[in-house]
Amino acid sequence: MNDSQWQDYTVAGNYFFDEQEYCCACTNYQNALSEAEKLLTNSYDISEDIPVIQILIISYCNLFALCEEVQNITQLRSYIRRATYALTGILKSSEFPCEVRNSCKKEIYSLYHSISEYCQKHHEIIEDSADSLKEITDVMIKINAHQK
């Protein structure tokens, strides 16, 4: 398994986003996220040089940006919750390879940062997003406590 499908969808989504064809961008970004989720599900079977967690976060961030661009704040909230659930779930689980969990420990900070930036721009999502930020913080505290 490789990430070529994900790359194709992401490149197409970026093209359509730049062309302001947001429905086409959305379809491609959603397909890219599905491919990222497949890579994650099959992470035991893929090469270690495929950055599964980075791919997942890029996919979510592309959807965050699209939702912001089209002012779909409800969907932005939904993707923030979904991304938080996915990444904190990986960290809480022992079902994923160590490489994937270690990558998630490093990369979850970029998700935290992205959510924080969207909260600063869109005050109406602060309440929902605060729960996501708290969940990420709680998981990271537990993980760091276990590493000592």
N, C-alpha and C positions, 0 to 999 in steps of 0.2 A: 504494500500500500504506500502511496506517495501523496504529495500535496499538490499535484498539478491541477486537479479539478478545482481545488480551493483557489489556487492562483488565478485560474481562468475566470472564475466567477468574480473574484475581487478586482481584477483588472477591468473587466467589463463593467462592474458596478462603479468603479472610479471614473471610467469614461462617461457613463451615463450621468453620474453626479455632476461632473464638470460641464456636461452639455445641458444640464438642468432638466433632464428627462428622469424625474424622480421615481416614477412608477417602475421603470426599467432598472434603475439603480437599486430600488428596494428589493425587487425580485432577485437580482444578482447577489446583493448583500445577504439576503435571507438564505439563498442557496449556498453561499460561502460559509455562513454560520452552520448550516446543516453538514457541510463537508468537514468543517472543523470539529464538530461534535462526533462525526464518524471516526475521524482520526483519533480523537480522545478515547472513544469506546474501544478502538482497536490498538491502543497504545502499546500493548504487549507485543504486537506483531509488526510494528513499524520500526524503521531505522531511528537510532538515537539522534541522528543529525537533523531530524525534522522537529522544529521548535513548536510542539503541539500547543503549549499554553500561550505562547506569543501569538500564534495563529488564532486561537480562540479569542484572545483579548483584542486583537486587531479587528476581528469580525464584529465583536460587540461595539467597539469604538466607532467603526464605520456606520453601524446602525444608529448609535447615539448621535453622530454628526448629521445623519440624514433626518432623523426625527427633529433635531433642532432646526435644521434648514427649512423644513416644511411646517414648523411650528406645531408638531404633533407631540405635545408634552405628555399626554396620557400614554402614548406608546413609548416615549423616552423613559417614563417611570417604570413601565413594564420591563423594558430591556435592562434597566439598571438592576431591578430585583432579580431578573433571570441570570444576569452575569454574576451577581453577588452569590446567588444560590449555587451556581455551577462551580465557581472557584472555591468558595468556602466548603462546599461538598467534597471537592477533591482533597482539600487539606484535612478534612475530618475522616476521610475514608482510608482504609488500608488496602483497598482493591486496586489501586493504581501503582504502576512501577515507581520505584524510588526516584528515578530521573524526572518523572512527570511531577511528582509531589514536590521535589526540590525546586524545580523550575517554577512551580506555582507559588512557592514561598517567596521567591524573588520577584516574580511578575505581578503579584497581587497588589503591590504598592502602586503600580501604574494604573490599575483599575481604581484604587482608592483616590489617586490624584485626579483621574478623569471625572469621577463622581463629584469630587469636591469642586472642580471647575464648573461643572454644570449647575451645581447648587448656587455658586456665586452669580451665575448668569440668569438663572431661572428660580427666583425665590419661591415660586409655587411648588417646587419639588423638594424643598428642604426637609419637610416633615417626613416624607417617604424615604428620601435618600439618607436621612440621618440614621434610620434603622439599618440601612445597608452598610453605612460607614461604621456603625457600632458593631454590627455582626462581624465585619472584616477585622476590626480592632480586637474584638473578643477572641476570635480564632487565632490571630497572630500572638496575642498574649499567652494563650494556652500552649501554642507550639513553642514559643520562646522559653516558657517556663519548663517544658519537658526536655528541652535541649541542654539545660544547665545541669 
